[in-house]
Amino acid sequence: DLAISYAKFLIEKENIEKTIFNDANAIIAKAAIAKNDFTTAKKYYTIVEKNAEGELKAEALYYNSFFKNKAKSFEASNKIILTIIADYSSYKYWGVKSYLIMAKNYAGLDDVYQATFVLENIIKNFTQFKDVIAEAKIELEKIKTSKTTKKQD
């Protein structure tokens, strides 16, 4: 809460540096994500996406794809992910996290093959990102469980 208050204070300043403005908006967005306040997070990440560059832009794009996935706009989410992969590939963490969203999008589109393929590749090729690997394994298990349940029906 203190971080949010101070970030809002900075945003309201006149003649604030662009990087400070973007960082302050990102802090508010991250704090909102931590509180599961996706409405606030989306509002502030949208501002960051419009104004930031580099890794912060990649992060904002990731969250744009995340919010579109949550809204079941799977194809729109995948389009954003393709932008991240094409234009922000040097920021590996956000790229790998984006692949995870892509797998969820494919699952949402009932393309189990693509979803499984993406998740297995994340698990195999990006072991340095333990948090993403853990989530990929959970998603892969969900798909396998779902597939088994559908076969029994």
N, C-alpha and C positions, 0 to 999 in steps of 0.2 A: 504493500500500500504506500509506503514511503517512497519507493522508486517511482511509482505511478504519479504521485503528487509532484515530485521534483521534475519528472519528465514533462508533465503538463505545464509546470512553471516555466521550463526552458522553451517549450514550443510557443508560448505566448510572448516571449521576448521579441522585441523588434531587432532587425538586422542580425538574426541568429545565423551562424555558419551552417551551410547546407549539410555537412557531415554531422554536426551536433543535432540539427533538426531531424535528420533521418534516424540517428541513433536513439533519440528521445522517443520518436514514434515507434521504433522497434522495441524499445524497453516496455512501453505500454502494451504493445501487441503480445510480447512474450509473457508478460505478467498476466494478461487476460487468458492466454492459452493455459497457463498454469492453474488458473481458476476455472477452466472449462467455460469461460465466457467467450464463445466463438463469435458472437455478434460484435463485441468490442474489438476482438483480435482482427476480425475481417476488416473493420473500418480502418484501423491503424496500419495493417499490412498493405491495404490498398494505397494509402498515402506513401508508404515506403516504396512500394512497387513503382509508383509514378515518378519518384524523385531520386531513388538510390541507384548506385552502380555497383558492380563487382559482386562480392559475396553477399552483401546485404540484399541486393536485387535478386540473387539466386534464392535466398531464403524467402523473400516475399513471394516470388513466383511459386516456390514449393507450397507455401501456405495457400496461395490462390488455387492450386491444383487440389490441395487437401480439402478446401471448402467446397469446391465443385464436386469432388468425390462424395462428400457428406450430403450434398444436395442431389446426389444420384445423376449428376451431369457427367457421366463417365467419359464420353467422347471429348467433351470440352476440356475436361481435366487432362486427358491424354495429350491434347494439342499443346497445352501449357508445358507439360512434361517434355515434349519434343523440343520446345524452345529452350528449356533448361539444358537438355542434353546437347543441343546444337551450339548454343551461345555461352553457356556457363559450365562447360565440361571441366574446367580447371578447379572447380569447387566440388570435389569428389563427394563429400558428405551429402550435400544437397542433391546431387545427381543420384546417388544410391538410394537416398530416402525417397526420391521421386520415382525410382523404379518400383519401390514398394507400393506406392500409390497406384502406379500403372498396373501392377499385379492385382490390386484390389479392384481397379476399374475393369480389368478383363473378367474377373470373377463376377462383378456386377452385371457385366454384359453376357454372362453365361459362357464365356470362352475359357473353359477350364484348362485346356491345353496351354494357351498362351500364359495364363495366370501361373500355372505350375512351372512352366519353362522359365519365366522371369524370376520367380521365387527361388528356384533351384540354382539359378545363376548367381543371384545375390549371395546365397549361402555359400556357394563354392568359391566365388571370386572376390568377395569383399570382407574377408575375415577381420580386417582391422577395425571395422565398425560394429562392435559387439552389440550395441543397442538395436541396430538395424537387423543384424543377423537373428537376434532373439525374436524380434517381431516377425521377421520373414518365416521363421520356423513355426510360429504360432499360426500365421496365416496359411501356411502350407498344410498344417494339421487340420485346420478348419475345412480346407478344400477337400482333403482326403476323407474326412469324416462325412462331409456333405455328399461326396460321390458315393460312399458306401451306403449312406442312408437312402439316396435316390435309387440305387440298384436294388435295395430291399423292397422298395415300394412297387 
